[in-house]
Amino acid sequence: MVSKTSIISYSILIIMIALLVYNYYRPGKYDALAQCISDKGALFYGAYWCPACNQQKAIFGKSVSKLPYIECSMPGGKELTEPCKKITVKAFPTWIFTNGERIEGVLSVDELAQKTECKVDN
């Protein structure tokens, strides 16, 4: 016979698992914007060790995976990857837009939306 405590424990466990699954598959707040930025051809060059790059990524939260990110640092952080050498990335983050404009530094979602003519869904 199953005790009342066991039923409650299993119920709580099932609810916790369901919440974890829901949170994992729930869309990010800026998914549409990040996808639009990528579709518009903008590129985000950064380095894994760069605090400003991590700040830029944090602004997008779960949606960061949809950004057109290019890693510029080789393991150990001493050398640039070939794509970043080719376009002479000198600071992180660097954003390059299809009109040739290059901006170094962290950009807000509103600035990125304006530069790419994308819409911010709040």
CORWOPE-V244619 format. One record per residue. N is the residue number from 1. RES is the residue in one small letter. PHI is phi in whole degrees, -180 to 180 (* if undefined). OMEGA is omega in whole degrees, -180 to 180 (999 if undefined). Layout:
# CORWOPE-V244619
{{N & RES & PHI & OMEGA} {N & RES & PHI & OMEGA}}
This chain:
# CORWOPE-V244619
{{1 & m & * & -179} {2 & v & -90 & -178} {3 & s & -79 & 178} {4 & k & -61 & 179} {5 & t & -64 & 179} {6 & s & -65 & 179} {7 & i & -62 & 179} {8 & i & -64 & 180} {9 & s & -61 & 179} {10 & y & -65 & 179} {11 & s & -63 & 178} {12 & i & -63 & 179} {13 & l & -61 & 180} {14 & i & -63 & 179} {15 & i & -63 & 180} {16 & m & -63 & 179} {17 & i & -64 & 179} {18 & a & -61 & 179} {19 & l & -65 & 178} {20 & l & -64 & 179} {21 & v & -64 & 179} {22 & y & -59 & -179} {23 & n & -63 & -179} {24 & y & -66 & -175} {25 & y & -93 & 180} {26 & r & -66 & 179} {27 & p & -64 & 176} {28 & g & -76 & -177} {29 & k & -59 & -175} {30 & y & -111 & 180} {31 & d & -55 & -177} {32 & a & -64 & 179} {33 & l & -64 & -179} {34 & a & -61 & 178} {35 & q & -66 & 179} {36 & c & -64 & 178} {37 & i & -57 & 179} {38 & s & -65 & -180} {39 & d & -62 & -179} {40 & k & -80 & 174} {41 & g & 91 & 176} {42 & a & -69 & 179} {43 & l & -130 & -178} {44 & f & -114 & 179} {45 & y & -99 & -179} {46 & g & -153 & 179} {47 & a & -135 & -177} {48 & y & -59 & -177} {49 & w & -93 & -173} {50 & c & -85 & 179} {51 & p & -60 & 180} {52 & a & -66 & 177} {53 & c & -65 & 178} {54 & n & -66 & 175} {55 & q & -65 & 179} {56 & q & -60 & 180} {57 & k & -64 & -178} {58 & a & -63 & 178} {59 & i & -58 & -178} {60 & f & -89 & 177} {61 & g & 53 & -179} {62 & k & -62 & -177} {63 & s & -77 & -177} {64 & v & -57 & -178} {65 & s & -66 & 179} {66 & k & -91 & 179} {67 & l & -73 & 179} {68 & p & -82 & -174} {69 & y & -86 & 176} {70 & i & -123 & 179} {71 & e & -77 & -177} {72 & c & -103 & -174} {73 & s & -104 & 173} {74 & m & -76 & 176} {75 & p & -53 & -177} {76 & g & 96 & 174} {77 & g & 72 & -176} {78 & k & -96 & -173} {79 & e & -137 & 178} {80 & l & -85 & 174} {81 & t & -73 & -178} {82 & e & -58 & 180} {83 & p & -59 & -178} {84 & c & -80 & 174} {85 & k & -66 & -175} {86 & k & -60 & -179} {87 & i & -103 & 177} {88 & t & 56 & 174} {89 & v & -73 & -177} {90 & k & -114 & -178} {91 & a & -143 & -179} {92 & f & -124 & -14} {93 & p & -73 & 173} {94 & t & -123 & 175} {95 & w & -106 & 175} {96 & i & -125 & -177} {97 & f & -106 & -174} {98 & t & -64 & 178} {99 & n & -82 & 179} {100 & g & 93 & 180} {101 & e & -65 & -180} {102 & r & -125 & 178} {103 & i & -127 & 177} {104 & e & -101 & 178} {105 & g & 124 & -180} {106 & v & -76 & 178} {107 & l & -114 & 177} {108 & s & -75 & 177} {109 & v & -63 & 179} {110 & d & -66 & 178} {111 & e & -64 & 179} {112 & l & -66 & 178} {113 & a & -63 & -180} {114 & q & -66 & -178} {115 & k & -64 & -176} {116 & t & -106 & -176} {117 & e & 59 & 176} {118 & c & -102 & -178} {119 & k & -102 & 176} {120 & v & -97 & 175} {121 & d & -93 & 179} {122 & n & -100 & 999}}
